[in-house]
Amino acid sequence: MNEPLSLDADQARERLAELTVVDVRTPGEYASGHVPGALNVPLDRLGRAVPELREAAARGGLLVVCQSGGRSADACARLAAHGVAAIDLAGGTSGWAARGHGLDRPVGAPAKPVWAMDRQVRLVAGSLVLLGLALGLLVHPAFQLLSAGVAGGLVFSALTDTCGMALMLGKLPYNRAAKNGGPTLDATLARLRQEA
C-alpha cells in the first residue's frame, strides 16, 4: 500500500504511535508548542539529518510538521530528492491545535511563545519597506532603494520558494534551541539513532 502524501490532524493523531514526527520549525517555534513526540530538525539544518531521517522513514513512516504546512511540504520535497519518503501534516501545528489536539512544550521553555517564522518575516520586511520609504521622503530619495530591494527579495523568494530572510532570522538567539529549552540538533540526531 502506498503512503499518502499528507495526513490531516485527525488521521495523523490515529497513527502517531507508528510514525516518527519531525518538526522543521525553528527551535524557538518548536518550544512554543509542538505535536506530542515530535523531534525538532529545523528546515535550514535538514540536510545534516538525512541519514537519520532515512532510517526513521524505513522503520515505520516519517511525518513532517511545521506551523501551517508550507515548510513541511518543502522539507518533504527535499527529503524525496534524497530518496526519503515522508508524509506532510496538512495544516501543521496550527491545524493540529485547531482540531483540539494538545501541543507539548519542552521543560524550561519560556512562557512567552516565539512568533511563527512567517510572522517574523512579515514584520521585518514590512518594517524595512516603511523605513526605506520614510527615509526616502525625509532624508534622501536614494533610501527608497531599500524598499525596492526588499520588494525584489520578496519576489525572488516567491519564485524560488526559498526565504533568505527566514534563514537569517532563524539564526537569532530567540529562535535557537539553547535559549528556548529545546533540544539541540545533535541531541535530536542522537535520539533518532537510539530509536533505530
C-alpha positions as protocol buffer text, in pm:
chain_id: "A"
residue {
  index: 1
  type: MET
  ca { x: 0 y: 0 z: 0 }
}
residue {
  index: 2
  type: ASN
  ca { x: 136 y: 345 z: -94 }
}
residue {
  index: 3
  type: GLU
  ca { x: 171 y: 601 z: 183 }
}
residue {
  index: 4
  type: PRO
  ca { x: -39 y: 916 z: 143 }
}
residue {
  index: 5
  type: LEU
  ca { x: 148 y: 1239 z: 66 }
}
residue {
  index: 6
  type: SER
  ca { x: -22 y: 1414 z: 357 }
}
residue {
  index: 7
  type: LEU
  ca { x: -242 y: 1344 z: 656 }
}
residue {
  index: 8
  type: ASP
  ca { x: -484 y: 1577 z: 827 }
}
residue {
  index: 9
  type: ALA
  ca { x: -462 y: 1627 z: 1203 }
}
residue {
  index: 10
  type: ASP
  ca { x: -716 y: 1357 z: 1289 }
}
residue {
  index: 11
  type: GLN
  ca { x: -554 y: 1098 z: 1058 }
}
residue {
  index: 12
  type: ALA
  ca { x: -209 y: 1180 z: 1197 }
}
residue {
  index: 13
  type: ARG
  ca { x: -332 y: 1152 z: 1556 }
}
residue {
  index: 14
  type: GLU
  ca { x: -462 y: 799 z: 1488 }
}
residue {
  index: 15
  type: ARG
  ca { x: -120 y: 696 z: 1353 }
}
residue {
  index: 16
  type: LEU
  ca { x: 102 y: 891 z: 1593 }
}
residue {
  index: 17
  type: ALA
  ca { x: 239 y: 579 z: 1766 }
}
residue {
  index: 18
  type: GLU
  ca { x: 367 y: 430 z: 1439 }
}
residue {
  index: 19
  type: LEU
  ca { x: 520 y: 747 z: 1294 }
}
residue {
  index: 20
  type: THR
  ca { x: 838 y: 939 z: 1369 }
}
residue {
  index: 21
  type: VAL
  ca { x: 726 y: 1302 z: 1384 }
}
residue {
  index: 22
  type: VAL
  ca { x: 975 y: 1569 z: 1278 }
}
residue {
  index: 23
  type: ASP
  ca { x: 903 y: 1939 z: 1334 }
}
residue {
  index: 24
  type: VAL
  ca { x: 1102 y: 2154 z: 1088 }
}
residue {
  index: 25
  type: ARG
  ca { x: 1033 y: 2491 z: 1253 }
}
residue {
  index: 26
  type: THR
  ca { x: 1298 y: 2689 z: 1439 }
}
residue {
  index: 27
  type: PRO
  ca { x: 1379 y: 2571 z: 1791 }
}
residue {
  index: 28
  type: GLY
  ca { x: 1203 y: 2878 z: 1928 }
}
residue {
  index: 29
  type: GLU
  ca { x: 882 y: 2797 z: 1741 }
}
residue {
  index: 30
  type: TYR
  ca { x: 912 y: 2429 z: 1841 }
}
residue {
  index: 31
  type: ALA
  ca { x: 944 y: 2530 z: 2208 }
}
residue {
  index: 32
  type: SER
  ca { x: 623 y: 2733 z: 2176 }
}
residue {
  index: 33
  type: GLY
  ca { x: 427 y: 2410 z: 2128 }
}
residue {
  index: 34
  type: HIS
  ca { x: 464 y: 2104 z: 1908 }
}
residue {
  index: 35
  type: VAL
  ca { x: 286 y: 1781 z: 1817 }
}
residue {
  index: 36
  type: PRO
  ca { x: 342 y: 1532 z: 2104 }
}
residue {
  index: 37
  type: GLY
  ca { x: 656 y: 1327 z: 2049 }
}
residue {
  index: 38
  type: ALA
  ca { x: 783 y: 1549 z: 1766 }
}
residue {
  index: 39
  type: LEU
  ca { x: 1158 y: 1585 z: 1723 }
}
residue {
  index: 40
  type: ASN
  ca { x: 1298 y: 1922 z: 1615 }
}
residue {
  index: 41
  type: VAL
  ca { x: 1508 y: 1929 z: 1296 }
}
residue {
  index: 42
  type: PRO
  ca { x: 1497 y: 2289 z: 1167 }
}
residue {
  index: 43
  type: LEU
  ca { x: 1446 y: 2319 z: 792 }
}
residue {
  index: 44
  type: ASP
  ca { x: 1777 y: 2501 z: 747 }
}
residue {
  index: 45
  type: ARG
  ca { x: 1957 y: 2201 z: 908 }
}
residue {
  index: 46
  type: LEU
  ca { x: 1758 y: 1925 z: 732 }
}
residue {
  index: 47
  type: GLY
  ca { x: 2046 y: 1819 z: 506 }
}
residue {
  index: 48
  type: ARG
  ca { x: 2255 y: 1721 z: 807 }
}
residue {
  index: 49
  type: ALA
  ca { x: 1981 y: 1490 z: 934 }
}
residue {
  index: 50
  type: VAL
  ca { x: 1910 y: 1298 z: 610 }
}
residue {
  index: 51
  type: PRO
  ca { x: 2079 y: 970 z: 714 }
}
residue {
  index: 52
  type: GLU
  ca { x: 1891 y: 955 z: 1045 }
}
residue {
  index: 53
  type: LEU
  ca { x: 1563 y: 1056 z: 881 }
}
residue {
  index: 54
  type: ARG
  ca { x: 1610 y: 788 z: 613 }
}
residue {
  index: 55
  type: GLU
  ca { x: 1640 y: 525 z: 889 }
}
residue {
  index: 56
  type: ALA
  ca { x: 1334 y: 664 z: 1069 }
}
residue {
  index: 57
  type: ALA
  ca { x: 1128 y: 655 z: 748 }
}
residue {
  index: 58
  type: ALA
  ca { x: 1228 y: 292 z: 690 }
}
residue {
  index: 59
  type: ARG
  ca { x: 1122 y: 193 z: 1044 }
}
residue {
  index: 60
  type: GLY
  ca { x: 762 y: 299 z: 1016 }
}
residue {
  index: 61
  type: GLY
  ca { x: 699 y: 627 z: 846 }
}
residue {
  index: 62
  type: LEU
  ca { x: 807 y: 986 z: 880 }
}
residue {
  index: 63
  type: LEU
  ca { x: 557 y: 1266 z: 945 }
}
residue {
  index: 64
  type: VAL
  ca { x: 691 y: 1616 z: 881 }
}
residue {
  index: 65
  type: VAL
  ca { x: 533 y: 1915 z: 1058 }
}
residue {
  index: 66
  type: CYS
  ca { x: 569 y: 2294 z: 1056 }
}
residue {
  index: 67
  type: GLN
  ca { x: 338 y: 2580 z: 1160 }
}
residue {
  index: 68
  type: SER
  ca { x: 93 y: 2575 z: 869 }
}
residue {
  index: 69
  type: GLY
  ca { x: 222 y: 2328 z: 611 }
}
residue {
  index: 70
  type: GLY
  ca { x: 448 y: 2532 z: 381 }
}
residue {
  index: 71
  type: ARG
  ca { x: 786 y: 2446 z: 530 }
}
residue {
  index: 72
  type: SER
  ca { x: 689 y: 2084 z: 591 }
}
residue {
  index: 73
  type: ALA
  ca { x: 588 y: 2045 z: 225 }
}
residue {
  index: 74
  type: ASP
  ca { x: 927 y: 2192 z: 128 }
}
residue {
  index: 75
  type: ALA
  ca { x: 1100 y: 1951 z: 368 }
}
residue {
  index: 76
  type: CYS
  ca { x: 912 y: 1653 z: 220 }
}
residue {
  index: 77
  type: ALA
  ca { x: 1025 y: 1758 z: -129 }
}
residue {
  index: 78
  type: ARG
  ca { x: 1386 y: 1795 z: -13 }
}
residue {
  index: 79
  type: LEU
  ca { x: 1375 y: 1454 z: 155 }
}
residue {
  index: 80
  type: ALA
  ca { x: 1221 y: 1296 z: -157 }
}
residue {
  index: 81
  type: ALA
  ca { x: 1516 y: 1430 z: -358 }
}
residue {
  index: 82
  type: HIS
  ca { x: 1736 y: 1220 z: -123 }
}
residue {
  index: 83
  type: GLY
  ca { x: 1513 y: 914 z: -163 }
}
residue {
  index: 84
  type: VAL
  ca { x: 1346 y: 956 z: 176 }
}
residue {
  index: 85
  type: ALA
  ca { x: 969 y: 907 z: 183 }
}
residue {
  index: 86
  type: ALA
  ca { x: 790 y: 1148 z: 415 }
}
residue {
  index: 87
  type: ILE
  ca { x: 430 y: 1245 z: 488 }
}
residue {
  index: 88
  type: ASP
  ca { x: 326 y: 1608 z: 538 }
}
residue {
  index: 89
  type: LEU
  ca { x: 91 y: 1710 z: 821 }
}
residue {
  index: 90
  type: ALA
  ca { x: -169 y: 1920 z: 636 }
}
residue {
  index: 91
  type: GLY
  ca { x: -232 y: 2242 z: 826 }
}
residue {
  index: 92
  type: GLY
  ca { x: 72 y: 2193 z: 1051 }
}
residue {
  index: 93
  type: THR
  ca { x: 64 y: 2256 z: 1424 }
}
residue {
  index: 94
  type: SER
  ca { x: -197 y: 2528 z: 1367 }
}
residue {
  index: 95
  type: GLY
  ca { x: -432 y: 2271 z: 1213 }
}
residue {
  index: 96
  type: TRP
  ca { x: -343 y: 2021 z: 1486 }
}
residue {
  index: 97
  type: ALA
  ca { x: -435 y: 2267 z: 1763 }
}
residue {
  index: 98
  type: ALA
  ca { x: -747 y: 2387 z: 1576 }
}
residue {
  index: 99
  type: ARG
  ca { x: -879 y: 2029 z: 1586 }
}
residue {
  index: 100
  type: GLY
  ca { x: -844 y: 2037 z: 1966 }
}
residue {
  index: 101
  type: HIS
  ca { x: -534 y: 1817 z: 1985 }
}
residue {
  index: 102
  type: GLY
  ca { x: -285 y: 1913 z: 2254 }
}
residue {
  index: 103
  type: LEU
  ca { x: 63 y: 2052 z: 2200 }
}
residue {
  index: 104
  type: ASP
  ca { x: 368 y: 1968 z: 2410 }
}
residue {
  index: 105
  type: ARG
  ca { x: 636 y: 2214 z: 2523 }
}
residue {
  index: 106
  type: PRO
  ca { x: 990 y: 2134 z: 2636 }
}
residue {
  index: 107
  type: VAL
  ca { x: 1063 y: 2165 z: 3007 }
}
residue {
  index: 108
  type: GLY
  ca { x: 1217 y: 2506 z: 3068 }
}
residue {
  index: 109
  type: ALA
  ca { x: 1067 y: 2666 z: 2758 }
}
residue {
  index: 110
  type: PRO
  ca { x: 988 y: 3035 z: 2810 }
}
residue {
  index: 111
  type: ALA
  ca { x: 629 y: 3122 z: 2894 }
}
residue {
  index: 112
  type: LYS
  ca { x: 614 y: 3378 z: 2613 }
}
residue {
  index: 113
  type: PRO
  ca { x: 597 y: 3195 z: 2279 }
}
residue {
  index: 114
  type: VAL
  ca { x: 817 y: 3291 z: 1986 }
}
residue {
  index: 115
  type: TRP
  ca { x: 634 y: 3426 z: 1684 }
}
residue {
  index: 116
  type: ALA
  ca { x: 600 y: 3191 z: 1388 }
}
residue {
  index: 117
  type: MET
  ca { x: 873 y: 3247 z: 1128 }
}
residue {
  index: 118
  type: ASP
  ca { x: 635 y: 3374 z: 860 }
}
residue {
  index: 119
  type: ARG
  ca { x: 510 y: 3638 z: 1104 }
}
residue {
  index: 120
  type: GLN
  ca { x: 869 y: 3741 z: 1188 }
}
residue {
  index: 121
  type: VAL
  ca { x: 947 y: 3773 z: 815 }
}
residue {
  index: 122
  type: ARG
  ca { x: 637 y: 3985 z: 752 }
}
residue {
  index: 123
  type: LEU
  ca { x: 731 y: 4218 z: 1040 }
}
residue {
  index: 124
  type: VAL
  ca { x: 1091 y: 4267 z: 926 }
}
residue {
  index: 125
  type: ALA
  ca { x: 1005 y: 4301 z: 555 }
}
residue {
  index: 126
  type: GLY
  ca { x: 724 y: 4546 z: 623 }
}
residue {
  index: 127
  type: SER
  ca { x: 940 y: 4748 z: 863 }
}
residue {
  index: 128
  type: LEU
  ca { x: 1224 y: 4771 z: 609 }
}
residue {
  index: 129
  type: VAL
  ca { x: 985 y: 4885 z: 334 }
}
residue {
  index: 130
  type: LEU
  ca { x: 838 y: 5154 z: 560 }
}
residue {
  index: 131
  type: LEU
  ca { x: 1185 y: 5262 z: 674 }
}
residue {
  index: 132
  type: GLY
  ca { x: 1304 y: 5294 z: 315 }
}
residue {
  index: 133
  type: LEU
  ca { x: 1001 y: 5498 z: 218 }
}
residue {
  index: 134
  type: ALA
  ca { x: 1024 y: 5725 z: 523 }
}
residue {
  index: 135
  type: LEU
  ca { x: 1397 y: 5787 z: 482 }
}
residue {
  index: 136
  type: GLY
  ca { x: 1342 y: 5844 z: 109 }
}
residue {
  index: 137
  type: LEU
  ca { x: 1090 y: 6117 z: 185 }
}
residue {
  index: 138
  type: LEU
  ca { x: 1267 y: 6274 z: 482 }
}
residue {
  index: 139
  type: VAL
  ca { x: 1640 y: 6231 z: 410 }
}
residue {
  index: 140
  type: HIS
  ca { x: 1723 y: 6138 z: 51 }
}
residue {
  index: 141
  type: PRO
  ca { x: 1531 y: 5964 z: -230 }
}
residue {
  index: 142
  type: ALA
  ca { x: 1808 y: 5704 z: -263 }
}
residue {
  index: 143
  type: PHE
  ca { x: 1683 y: 5540 z: 58 }
}
residue {
  index: 144
  type: GLN
  ca { x: 1380 y: 5422 z: -140 }
}
residue {
  index: 145
  type: LEU
  ca { x: 1617 y: 5164 z: -290 }
}
residue {
  index: 146
  type: LEU
  ca { x: 1591 y: 4982 z: 44 }
}
residue {
  index: 147
  type: SER
  ca { x: 1218 y: 4934 z: -19 }
}
residue {
  index: 148
  type: ALA
  ca { x: 1285 y: 4826 z: -377 }
}
residue {
  index: 149
  type: GLY
  ca { x: 1546 y: 4576 z: -254 }
}
residue {
  index: 150
  type: VAL
  ca { x: 1302 y: 4421 z: -7 }
}
residue {
  index: 151
  type: ALA
  ca { x: 1034 y: 4403 z: -277 }
}
residue {
  index: 152
  type: GLY
  ca { x: 1281 y: 4232 z: -511 }
}
residue {
  index: 153
  type: GLY
  ca { x: 1375 y: 3989 z: -236 }
}
residue {
  index: 154
  type: LEU
  ca { x: 1009 y: 3901 z: -177 }
}
residue {
  index: 155
  type: VAL
  ca { x: 955 y: 3837 z: -549 }
}
residue {
  index: 156
  type: PHE
  ca { x: 1270 y: 3620 z: -563 }
}
residue {
  index: 157
  type: SER
  ca { x: 1150 y: 3435 z: -253 }
}
residue {
  index: 158
  type: ALA
  ca { x: 815 y: 3361 z: -414 }
}
residue {
  index: 159
  type: LEU
  ca { x: 967 y: 3250 z: -746 }
}
residue {
  index: 160
  type: THR
  ca { x: 1226 y: 3019 z: -586 }
}
residue {
  index: 161
  type: ASP
  ca { x: 1014 y: 2910 z: -288 }
}
residue {
  index: 162
  type: THR
  ca { x: 1303 y: 2999 z: -58 }
}
residue {
  index: 163
  type: CYS
  ca { x: 1336 y: 3269 z: 203 }
}
residue {
  index: 164
  type: GLY
  ca { x: 1677 y: 3411 z: 284 }
}
residue {
  index: 165
  type: MET
  ca { x: 1526 y: 3642 z: 545 }
}
residue {
  index: 166
  type: ALA
  ca { x: 1376 y: 3345 z: 729 }
}
residue {
  index: 167
  type: LEU
  ca { x: 1715 y: 3171 z: 725 }
}
residue {
  index: 168
  type: MET
  ca { x: 1880 y: 3481 z: 875 }
}
residue {
  index: 169
  type: LEU
  ca { x: 1606 y: 3531 z: 1135 }
}
residue {
  index: 170
  type: GLY
  ca { x: 1634 y: 3163 z: 1230 }
}
residue {
  index: 171
  type: LYS
  ca { x: 1989 y: 3227 z: 1349 }
}
residue {
  index: 172
  type: LEU
  ca { x: 1887 y: 3493 z: 1602 }
}
residue {
  index: 173
  type: PRO
  ca { x: 1921 y: 3390 z: 1968 }
}
residue {
  index: 174
  type: TYR
  ca { x: 1548 y: 3380 z: 2044 }
}
residue {
  index: 175
  type: ASN
  ca { x: 1498 y: 3130 z: 1760 }
}
residue {
  index: 176
  type: ARG
  ca { x: 1776 y: 2893 z: 1871 }
}
residue {
  index: 177
  type: ALA
  ca { x: 1745 y: 2588 z: 2096 }
}
residue {
  index: 178
  type: ALA
  ca { x: 1965 y: 2690 z: 2389 }
}
residue {
  index: 179
  type: LYS
  ca { x: 1755 y: 2999 z: 2464 }
}
residue {
  index: 180
  type: ASN
  ca { x: 1424 y: 2814 z: 2441 }
}
residue {
  index: 181
  type: GLY
  ca { x: 1466 y: 2497 z: 2646 }
}
residue {
  index: 182
  type: GLY
  ca { x: 1450 y: 2280 z: 2336 }
}
residue {
  index: 183
  type: PRO
  ca { x: 1693 y: 2007 z: 2235 }
}
residue {
  index: 184
  type: THR
  ca { x: 1992 y: 2079 z: 2014 }
}
residue {
  index: 185
  type: LEU
  ca { x: 2013 y: 1922 z: 1670 }
}
residue {
  index: 186
  type: ASP
  ca { x: 2290 y: 1691 z: 1793 }
}
residue {
  index: 187
  type: ALA
  ca { x: 2065 y: 1566 z: 2075 }
}
residue {
  index: 188
  type: THR
  ca { x: 1779 y: 1512 z: 1830 }
}
residue {
  index: 189
  type: LEU
  ca { x: 2003 y: 1318 z: 1590 }
}
residue {
  index: 190
  type: ALA
  ca { x: 2132 y: 1104 z: 1877 }
}
residue {
  index: 191
  type: ARG
  ca { x: 1773 y: 1029 z: 1979 }
}
residue {
  index: 192
  type: LEU
  ca { x: 1686 y: 929 z: 1620 }
}
residue {
  index: 193
  type: ARG
  ca { x: 1986 y: 691 z: 1614 }
}
residue {
  index: 194
  type: GLN
  ca { x: 1885 y: 537 z: 1950 }
}
residue {
  index: 195
  type: GLU
  ca { x: 1536 y: 463 z: 1824 }
}
residue {
  index: 196
  type: ALA
  ca { x: 1682 y: 254 z: 1539 }
}
